[in-house]
Amino acid sequence: MNQSDAMITDISSVLNEYLYTLKPIFLMNAKGLSPEELISQFPSTQAAYVLGTECDILKHIDSVELDDTGFRERERIGQLCFGSFSEGALRRFLDVVEDSVR
């Protein structure tokens, strides 16, 4: 994932996994769900650029390469999905494990 610049996906758990990188995500909305339906059924789709089946994907990629307007939203959704630990996720995990065995 870290060797990529962006990801194109459909609705799947890989969107959430890739969200951790904070890189652009292009979501193909093959079912043609409305924005409200997407957000209601799949909240993490708010972090993606949603594309219909009849779009020029290269045009969208070029546009995001010039101006990634979705970065702040990915950051916000990422914090909701993964949390935000000032000490780092690994340190937080170790603290919880150590506290549970004391």
Residue pairs with C-beta under 8 A, 6 or more apart in sequence:
1 7
1 17
1 18
1 20
1 21
2 21
4 21
4 23
5 23
5 24
6 23
6 24
6 25
6 26
6 61
6 64
7 14
7 15
7 18
7 23
7 24
7 25
7 26
8 26
8 28
8 57
9 15
9 18
9 25
9 26
9 27
9 28
9 48
10 27
10 28
10 30
11 27
11 31
11 38
11 42
11 45
15 25
15 27
15 42
15 44
15 45
15 47
15 48
16 44
16 81
18 25
19 25
19 44
19 47
19 74
19 77
19 78
19 81
19 82
20 78
20 82
22 71
22 74
22 75
22 78
24 49
24 61
24 64
24 68
24 70
24 71
24 74
25 47
25 48
25 49
25 74
26 48
26 49
26 51
26 57
26 60
26 61
26 64
27 45
27 48
27 49
27 50
27 51
28 51
28 53
29 38
29 50
29 51
29 52
29 53
30 53
32 52
32 53
33 41
35 50
38 45
38 50
39 45
39 46
43 77
43 80
44 77
44 81
46 73
46 77
47 70
47 73
47 74
47 76
47 77
47 78
48 70
49 60
49 64
49 70
51 57
51 60
64 70
82 89
83 89
83 92
85 91
85 92
87 95
